[in-house]
Amino acid sequence: MRTVVITGGPCAGKTTALGALRALSERAGVPAIFVPEAATDLIIGGVAPWTCASMLEFQTRVMALQLEREAEAMSQAEAAAQAERRANPDVLVVCDRGICDSHAYLDDDDYARALTANGLAEGDVLARYDAVFHLETIAKTSPEAYTKANNRARFENASEAAAVDDRGVAAWAAHPNFHVIPSYADFERKTAALVDAMREFAGIDLRERTQSSPILVSACLLGEPCRYDARSVPCDAVRTLGRDHELVPVCPEQLGGLPTPRIPSEIQPDERVADREGNDRTDAFLAGAQAALRIAREHGCRKAILKAKSPSCGVHEVYDGSFSGIVIPGQGITAALLADAGLEIVDETQVRP
C-alpha cells in the first residue's frame, strides 16, 4: 500500500486532475482508493472559517476529519491488498490534500496546537505519506483567469490564493518525495504532467494497456462529485470498462464555468436552459458542450457514455423544464452536440458489466 497526496493552491484544477488519475488507475488495473478533501466538505456542510471561533478551530476540525478518512481508506486498502492475490497487489490511497495543508493557513504555533489537539507530532506527519504532488494555482501565472465561481468553498481572491500556494509549498517542501506541477497555460498539459509523475512514482506502465478506443464518460459516473448537488453517481459497469479502455472524464457543466454545487437546471420548451430560480444558463451549457467535444476529439473518442436524463448529458430523455420530475424524450445539450459530431452516445443504463 502506498499513500499519496494531491494538493495545490486554490483554483489549481485538482478535481479534473483527480478524475484523470482515477481513470489512469482503472485502465492500468491498479487498485486505488480516493480520499475526498475534508476542508471543502466541511465548508459546504456549514462548518467554515467564518462560522468557527478562529482559523485554528476550523483547521483543527479539518485535521480531525482528514485523519478519520485516511484511517478508513488505509483500512480498506489493507483489506484489498490481502484480497488481491495477483502479481502486483499494490493499492494506492490518493488523498485530496493532507494534514500539512493546514500549515498554509496557520502560523507555526497554531499549526503545532492543531497537531497536538489531534494527537499528532509534527515530526511524524510527513512520514504518513509516500509522495506529495502539488498543483500550482492558476492565480500565480494567469491571475485574470482565477475564479471562485466554480467552487463554493473557495473564499480567497487571486493574490490571497497565490500566497496560500506559496505557504502550501513551504508546508510540504521537506517531504523527500515532493513534486510541484507548474500551472501551464494549457491545463491539459498540467494534468498530463501530473499523470506522468504519478505514473513514474506508482510504476504504472500504460504501454501495456489495450489499444481499444478511448471513451468519453460523464465524470459523475466515475465517482467525481461534480453533479449539481456536489454528489456523484458511480456506475460499476462503466468503471469496469476502464480495464480495457481509456476513460476520459468530463463534466460539461463545470467545463462551462458553473459552480459545484449549483442550482439545478432544465431545458425549457423554448430550448433555453434555465435553473430553478429562472436564471438563463444556456451560454454555460453550450460552452461546456463545446469543451466536451473538443476533449473528445483531442483524445480520439468515438463513443461517449453519458448520465441519463441530465440537461447536459441525457441521451434519450430529459426533464421537461418544469422542475416537477417529469421526463420527456429528448437529448441534453452536450449529448446532442456529440451525436451531431458523429460520436456514438449511450447512457449508463445501456452499459452491461
C-alpha positions, 0 to 999 in steps of 0.5 A, a space after each residue: 500500500 502506498 499513500 499519496 497526496 494531491 494538493 495545490 493552491 486554490 483554483 489549481 484544477 485538482 478535481 479534473 486532475 483527480 478524475 484523470 488519475 482515477 481513470 489512469 488507475 482503472 485502465 492500468 488495473 491498479 487498485 486505488 482508493 480516493 480520499 475526498 478533501 475534508 476542508 471543502 466538505 466541511 465548508 459546504 456542510 456549514 462548518 467554515 472559517 467564518 462560522 468557527 471561533 478562529 482559523 485554528 478551530 476550523 483547521 483543527 476540525 479539518 485535521 480531525 476529519 482528514 485523519 478519520 478518512 485516511 484511517 478508513 481508506 488505509 483500512 480498506 486498502 489493507 483489506 484489498 491488498 490481502 484480497 488481491 492475490 495477483 502479481 502486483 497487489 499494490 493499492 494506492 490511497 490518493 488523498 485530496 490534500 493532507 494534514 500539512 495543508 493546514 500549515 498554509 493557513 496557520 502560523 507555526 504555533 497554531 499549526 503545532 496546537 492543531 497537531 497536538 489537539 489531534 494527537 499528532 507530532 509534527 515530526 511524524 506527519 510527513 512520514 504518513 505519506 509516500 509522495 506529495 504532488 502539488 498543483 500550482 494555482 492558476 492565480 500565480 501565472 494567469 491571475 485574470 483567469 482565477 475564479 471562485 465561481 466554480 467552487 463554493 468553498 473557495 473564499 480567497 481572491 487571486 493574490 490571497 490564493 497565490 500566497 496560500 500556494 506559496 505557504 502550501 509549498 513551504 508546508 510540504 517542501 521537506 517531504 523527500 518525495 515532493 513534486 510541484 506541477 507548474 500551472 501551464 497555460 494549457 491545463 491539459 498539459 498540467 494534468 498530463 504532467 501530473 499523470 506522468 509523475 504519478 505514473 513514474 512514482 506508482 510504476 504504472 506502465 500504460 504501454 501495456 494497456 489495450 489499444 481499444 478506443 478511448 471513451 468519453 464518460 460523464 465524470 459523475 459516473 466515475 465517482 467525481 462529485 461534480 453533479 449539481 448537488 456536489 454528489 456523484 453517481 458511480 456506475 460499476 459497469 462503466 468503471 469496469 470498462 476502464 480495464 480495457 479502455 481509456 476513460 476520459 472524464 468530463 463534466 460539461 457543466 463545470 467545463 462551462 464555468 458553473 459552480 459545484 454545487 449549483 442550482 439545478 437546471 432544465 431545458 425549457 420548451 423554448 430550448 433555453 436552459 434555465 435553473 430553478 430560480 429562472 436564471 438563463 444558463 444556456 451560454 454555460 451549457 453550450 460552452 461546456 458542450 463545446 469543451 466536451 467535444 473538443 476533449 473528445 476529439 483531442 483524445 480520439 473518442 468515438 463513443 461517449 457514455 453519458 448520465 441519463 436524463 441530465 440537461 447536459 448529458 441525457 441521451 434519450 430523455 430529459 426533464 421537461 423544464 418544469 422542475 416537477 420530475 417529469 421526463 420527456 424524450 429528448 437529448 441534453 445539450 452536450 449529448 446532442 452536440 456529440 451525436 451531431 459530431 458523429 460520436 456514438 452516445 449511450 447512457 449508463 443504463 445501456 452499459 452491461 458489466 
